[in-house]
Amino acid sequence: MSAISWPRGGVVLPTWILGLLAGISAAEGGDRPPAPDLAAIERGRVALTQRSYLRAEWSEQAYRNAGKLWGEEAVDPDADPEAYAQAFARRYGLHPAPYPNDGLPMGLRWSQRPDGSRTGLQVDCMVCHGGSIGGTSYVGLGNTQIDYDLLLRDLFRADGRRSPLVPFVINTARGTTNAGMMSVVLLSVRNSDLSFRRFPLPLGCNLPELDAPPWWNLKYKTRMYYDGRTPASSVRANMQFLLADKTLEEFQELEPVFRDIQAYLLSLEPPAYPFPVDPVRAERGRAVFDATCARCHGTYGPDRSYPGKIVPIDVVGTDPERLRGLSERAVDHYNSTWFGQVDPAESLAEGYQAPPLDGIWATAPYLHNGSVPTLYALLKSSERPARFTRPPSTDFEHYDQNHVGWRFRLVTDDEAAAQRSVREARFIYDTARFGLSNRGHTFGDRLSETERLDLIEYLKTL
């Protein structure tokens, strides 16, 4: 079994797990520092984008061999490495790195020895938190194209190894990942003192795949994660993706580095809406927003405020599986470790945190599970498709400026049942699957069509 081995009385987990866990690390919370430490921000930027933290999972040759699995004529990675990197990124849903990355797309990184020589390939935080829109890549924009399961399976096969056995679904659609269950797996093989266990603890969790939220909204929150259980000040929570690789002493040594990384995350800002906005409609939409949305999502502009409100599940009505899939036993175990000593997680959860909406135009699809492709459908629940296509890329040719989000096509039952490759099937999002319901958040249904369109115009300006 290649996923987990049990040598010398302890569990050894592969580093591909660690990149997935990065999706639950700093993804959902943070406070703006009272006075930004520019030196810490720069150190954090370098630490996040230029430094390796994980041992290599795959050989360097696995990256070059992956193209041989595609069933089509692939570019020679040695003759034209740039074209090969582009083809690799398109296949697995990765994006060009807006920082030096040795020819790799965001999300992949060469693991290196102290002398700079390569030891192999690994994934990093940007596999889920490095996205692009309109041809521009952004650190901290959720990756709505990633097919993490396909990437992992192909890299193992290209490395001449058996694909790992994973006891949960990583993703069924492009752009979703199940980082929550990966956290549970990693915690289950650690004792409270972070020593490795011979056998996993039965933590009783069943979490679904989710959509990665943008990092640039961390600065406004006091609680992190969709359920708001963890203080956003927790640097240690952001380090969970190292659980398969580090000792307690190594965690303690790295904590100042991750404090700098947190400072960098809190400095990120969203891109501005790149298309024309009707200022008259947007101003009318601001009034609609203030009357309808502000009490949960806050106010914007010079006197902005964010309430950090946890909306009860029976009020918001969205898919409850993320909320009820994390057991009290798992929370208690987390709090008993070094991770929960300073900023413990709350045992009870009532609902989902209504997020700040900065840069909302760039963060489609919507809801915590990415089940709604446009803002228009979010604000008019009768327009939400039950089964629909993900876009083939995040280029603006696939962007819907009127409805704000991604153009999609409804998928019929016959089409869904048709034989297709795993890769092709993942471009279909099915809201009937576990944790992927598109119900709830029906507050926009009470608006008139004019009010709804005015509100969307205003949301473009955030």
Sequence and secondary structure as in RCSB ss.txt:
>XXXX:A:sequence
MSAISWPRGGVVLPTWILGLLAGISAAEGGDRPPAPDLAAIERGRVALTQRSYLRAEWSEQAYRNAGKLWGEEAV
DPDADPEAYAQAFARRYGLHPAPYPNDGLPMGLRWSQRPDGSRTGLQVDCMVCHGGSIGGTSYVGLGNTQIDYDL
LLRDLFRADGRRSPLVPFVINTARGTTNAGMMSVVLLSVRNSDLSFRRFPLPLGCNLPELDAPPWWNLKYKTRMY
YDGRTPASSVRANMQFLLADKTLEEFQELEPVFRDIQAYLLSLEPPAYPFPVDPVRAERGRAVFDATCARCHGTY
GPDRSYPGKIVPIDVVGTDPERLRGLSERAVDHYNSTWFGQVDPAESLAEGYQAPPLDGIWATAPYLHNGSVPTL
YALLKSSERPARFTRPPSTDFEHYDQNHVGWRFRLVTDDEAAAQRSVREARFIYDTARFGLSNRGHTFGDRLSET
ERLDLIEYLKTL
>XXXX:A:secstr
  S B GGGS B  THHHHHHGGGSSTT  B  SS  HHHHHHHHHHHHH   S  SB HHHHHHGGGGSSS   
 TTT HHHHHHHHHHHHT    SS  TT  TTEEEEE TTS EEEEEE THHHHEEEETTEEEETS  SS  HHH
HHHHHHHHTT      SS   SSTTEE HHHHHHHHHHTB TTS B SS          EE   GGGTTB SEES
TT  EETT SGGGGGGGTTT  HHHHHHHHHHHHHHHHHHTT       S   HHHHHHHHHHHHHHTHHHH B 
STT B    EEEHHHH    HHHHTS HHHHHHHHHSTHHHHS   S   EEE    TTGGGS SBTTTT B BH
HHHH GGG  SEEE  SS SGGGEETTTTEE   B  HHHHHS   HHHHTTEEETTSTT       GGGGS HH
HHHHHHHHHTT 
